[in-house]
Amino acid sequence: MRYTARVRHTADTTYTLIQGWIPSAHHVVSPNYNARPAEAEPNLIVVHNISLPPGEFGGGYINALFTNCLDPAVHPYFAEICDLRVSSHFLISRGGELTQYVATDDRAWHAGHSEWCGRGNCNDFSIGIELEGTDDEPYAEEQYAVLVQLIDLLQREYPSIAADAIVGHSDIAPGRKTDPGPAFDWPKLWAQLRLERSQQGRAT
């Protein structure tokens, strides 16, 4: 278990990572995780999107899915997915609230069948970040701001995550997954990350 803490300061937020958890995040602990393989430290960040029901935001249904409490009677789509056992490390809501489900040192179940740089089973070595959204609806500015802070924190805590080791779910599961979709502004993310790194005196 990791005991170091890395601190990020912004005008209105301080993020730390202690024992794999961000204390200032909202914690909803998921049972859907297990230990990473021996010596497998995170070296990849995977960006996803999620909305429940599809195309709708809010309501707490993502928390219910990740804690195996989704009521199939609430919506027809829920009856199709209520038996799934899935999770992610983080969720960033439309308003920029950060929720954490699984410690970063542990293996969340977010990637499924996947491959990156010839290496399969991306759950083993990745950190999953869900954005509340859809493939074709623009993401909120608050989400980009929190995502940049979160990525910066994770790369400081885990130096094995290279500057460009940030991918979409579609990149590691092409043909099976499409998220975060064309609505996600990758150039904006890279530009904001370069600015963040330059302000911290880090390589861009």
N, C-alpha and C positions, 0 to 999 in steps of 0.2 A: 504493500500500500504506500502511496506517495504522500510525503509529508511536507514538501516544499510548497510555497505559495508565491505566485507571480501576480503582480498588481497592475491594473490598467486604470488610469485616471482620465476621465473626460470632464466636461463642464458639470455634468449632473449624475455621473455614474462612476462607481469604483467596482471593478471586477477583480476577484481573486479566485484562484483554484487551489483548494485545500482538500487533500485526500480524494482527489478526483471530482469534487463537487464545487460549484460556484455558490457561495453562501447567499449572495444577493438575488439569485434566481429563485423562482417559485419551484418548489420540489414536489413532484408527483412520482413516487417511487414505483417503477414497473417491476413486476416479477419476471419479465421476459428478457433475461440476460444470462450470460455465463462468463466464466473466466476466459481471457485471451489465451492462446497457446503460449507455452513457455517461451520467454525471450521475445515475444511479439509485442513491440511497442508501436503505438499509432504512428503511421507515416503518410496518412491520406485523410483528407476531409471530403465528405460527400454531401452535396447540397440536394435536398429533395423538396417537393411540395406536397401538401395534403390539405384537403377540405372535406368536412363531413357534416351533412350529406354533401356529395360532390357539388362544388360551386357555391356552397353556403359557408359562412364564417361564424365563429362563436358557438356557444351552446354547450361547450365542454365535452363534445363527443370524441375529440381526439384523445383527451385524457382517459375517457372510458375505454377506447380501443386499446390503448397502450397498457391498461391495467386489467384487461379481460373482463370488463364490466359493461360492454356495449349491449344495449337492450334491442333485440331483433324486432320487437314490436313497434318501435318508434318510427322506423322508416324501412321501406322495402329493401333498400340497399344494405342496410345493417344486417338483414337476415342472411345476406350473401357473405359477409365478412366477419360476423361476430365470433366465429370459431378460430379466426387467425390468431396466432401468437407472435406479435410483432412489437417493436419498440424503436425508439431512436434515443440518442443521447440528449438532444435539445429540440425545442420547438420555439420559433419566433413568431408571435402572433401578428396580426395586421397592425396592431397598435404599438408593436415593439416590445411586448412583454416577453421575457425569456423564461421558459420552463425547462427544467432538467428532469429526466426520467431515469437515467443510468449513469453511474460514475464513468468518467472518461477512461479510467484504467481497466474497466470491464468491457465486455463484448456485447453491444446492443444488437438487436436483430432487425436491421434496417435495409440491408443491401440485397438479400436473397442471392440467387445464382448470379455471380458477377465475376469480373476479371479486370485487372488493371496492370498494365506493363507486364503481361504474361503471368501474373500471379492471381490465382483464383481465390474464392472465399474472402471477399473484401471485408466482411464483418470482422475477420481476425485482426486486421491491422488498420481499421479506419474508425473515424468518428463521424456519426451521422447528425446532420442538422436539418430539421424540417422547417420550411417556411409555410405559414398558413397562406394558401393561395392555389391558383390553377395555372395550367400551362399558358393560357391566353389572356390572363388579366394582369395588368401591371402590378408589380409589387410596391408596397408602401415605402416611402423614404425612411421611415422609422425602422423598417426591417433591414434595409441596407446598412443603416448606421449601426445597429446592434450586431449584424452579421460581421461587419468589419472589426468591431471591437472583440467579438468572440474569436474570430480567426486569429487575430493578432495575439490574443491571450494564449490560445492553444499552441501556436507556433513558438511562443516563448517557453511554454511549459514542456513542449515536446520538440526539441530541435531536429528530430528526425523527419518532421513534416516540412518538406522543402517549400520554397516560396510559391512554386507553381503547382504544388500537389493538392489542388482544390478542384474538384470535378463535380459534374452533375450525375444524378442517378443514371441518366441516359448514356453517359460516357462509359460506365462500367457494366451496363446491361443493355446494350444497343439492340433495338428491335423488340425488347420486352418492356422497357420503361422509356418514358418521354420527358419526365420531369428533370429540372424545374421548368422546362419548356421555353419556347421562343419569347415569352414575356419577360424572362429573366434577363437583366441587362448585365452581361458579363463584362463588357468594357467599363461600365460604371464601377463594378466591383473591383476590377484590377486597378483602375485609376485611384479609387479611394484607399485601396491597400497600399499602393505605391506612396501615396501621400502620408499615410499612417506610418509606414516604415521609414520614410525620409525624416519625419518629425522625431522618430525615435533613434535616428542615426544608424539604421539597419540597412542592409543591402536590399535593393529593389529588384 
